[in-house]
Amino acid sequence: MLGIKLNPRQFLERVADELRRLDPAQVQNLADAIHACYVQGGTVFLCGNGGSGSNASHFCEDLGKGTLRREDFDNDRKKRLRVLSLTDNTPYILAWANDEGFDRVFLEQLKNLAQPGDLLVAISGSGNSPNVLRAVEWANRNGLTTLGCTGFGGGKLRTLAQHNLHVPLDDMGIVESIHLTAFHWVVDDLYRRISLS
């Protein structure tokens, strides 16, 4: 945790430095993958644990609502982005975790809901969360596009996912913050493409 060694100014400067190191092509690729899924009528699924799970929920909400113009809220003919965070159905998650194991909580939801052509955005700072990895493995075998959002060295997720958004930093809080910053640009870009085109 860099914050235990840095004062507020140093910490913020370090975050700014890390943001500048992020590969913009990977951020663009995330937006392109979501837009391609939208155009094809697929569903975007998101998953993650802890802060990454919170980011999955936040990104889902922003994608579902933030890609629409207010004047389109009541337009039933306006095509909307189909998006679902697998972190948000607590009873479903607890049932699978309690009865079959926590490593199945995302995988089993995908089995019920996903179809070939859908997109799974898997968020794991370490890249080694077993439940995230199992979901990506299944998605890869079943015709979904997979994109991993990672930090640290990227873990297993960085090689398992078909596409990546990688933050090469060993500080979970900053990794999660940079992921969320990238997600906000993606929402803005998709708003432009979906609602302003």
N, C-alpha and C positions, 0 to 999 in steps of 0.2 A: 504494500500500500504506500504509494508515493506521498500521500498526504501526511504520513507520520514523520516524514523527513523534510518536507517543504513547507514554507509559509504560503499564505494564500496567493500572493503574486507569483511566486515560483511555480506553484501548482498549476495555476491558470496558464502561465507561459508554457509549461510542459504539455498541457492538454492542447494548446494551440499548435505547438510543434508536432504533436502526434497527429492532429487533424490534417496538417499539411503533408504528412507522410502517407496518408491513405491514398490508395490507387484510385483515381477518379474513374478509370475504365471499369473497375469492379462495381462501383456505385451505379454507373450507367447501365451495366449489364443486369443488375438487379431490377432496375426500372424497366429495361427492355423485356426481361423474362416475365414480369408481371403484366406488362402491356400485351405481350404475345398471348398469354393465358386469357386475358380479357377478350381479345379479338376472337379467339377460338371458342369462347363461351365456357371455358374451364373454370375451376375453382382454385383459389390460392389458399393453401393451408399453412399455418404458422405454428411452431412449437418451440419450447425452451423451458428451462427450470429457473427458479429464483428470479434474479434481476432480468435474465434473458426471457423468462416466462412473462414478466411484466412488460418487457419490450415487445413480445409477441402480441400481447393483448392491446397495447397502445398502438402498435403498427396496424393491427387489424381494424381497430376503431377508426384510425385516420384514413386507411384505405377505403373503408366502406362508406364513410360520410364525407371525408375531406377531398374526395375526387369528384364531388358533385357541386354544381352551382346551386345556390339557394332556389333559384327559379325552376330548377328541375326536380325539387323534392316531391312535388305533386304530379310530375309528368310520368305517367305509367308506361309510356312508350320509350322513355330514355333507358338505354341499356346500362345496367349497373355492374360494377365489379363484384363478382362472387368471392367472398373472403371469409375465412373462419379460423379463429385461434383455437387450437386443440388444448390450450391451457385453461379454458374458461368454463367447462362443464364439471364442476367439482364433484357431484355425486357419481358421475360416470368414471372420472379419474379414480376416485376412492374405491369404487367397486372393483375395477380392474387391479388396482394396486393391492387391495386387501386380499382378493381371491386368487390372483394369478401372478402378482409381482409388479413392482413399480416400473420395471423395464418395458412393460407392455402398454402403458397408459396412452401413448400416442399411436403406436402401431395398430392397436385394435380399433381405435376411432377411424383411422384411415381405411381399414378393411371395410367398415360400414359405409363410408362416405365418399372415398376417392375413386376416380376413374382415370383411365389413360388420357393423357393430355393435360391433366391438372399439374399444379406446381406446389411443391413443398419447400418452404423457407424454414430451415432448421437453424436455430440460434443456440450456440453453446460457446461460452467464452473459452473454456478449456478445449473444446472439440472432442471431449471424451465421455460425454454423458450417455450411459447405456441406453436410456429410453429414446433419446434423440437418434442415436446411431441405428437402433433397430428400426425406427420409423423410416430412416433414409434408405437402409438396406431394402426394406419391403417396397418403398416407392421406386427405387431403381429397377427392381425386378418386375414392376407392374405398370410400366409405361408413364410414370410421372417424371417431370423435370425436377431436379433437386438442386437447391442452392444453400450452401452452408455459410453462416456468419460466425466467424471465429475470432479468437484472440490468442495470446501466448504463442506457442509454436504451431497452432492449428489443430493439433491432435489428430485423431483418426478421421474426424469429420472432414478435414481439409482435403484428404485424398479420396474419401468415400463419395462426397457430393460431386455432382457434375460441374457445378459452378461455385465460386466462392466470393465472399466479401471478407477479407482477412485484415485484422488489426494486429500487427506484430509487436505486441506490448505485454509485459508480464504484470499487469495491474487490472484486476477484474472490473473495478468501478469505472476506470477510464475507458476500458474496452467497451463496456455496456453503454457509456455515454456517447462514444463515437459511433457505435452502431445506431443509436437512436438519432443522432444528428444526421447520419446518412439516410436513415429512413424518412426523416422529415423532408429532405430534398427529393427523395423518390416520390413521396406523396405530391409535392408541388409539381414535379415533372408529369406525373400521371394526371393531375388535374388539368394541366395544359393540354395533354393529348386526348383526354376523354371528354372534357367539358368545354374546352375552348376551340376545338378543331371543327 
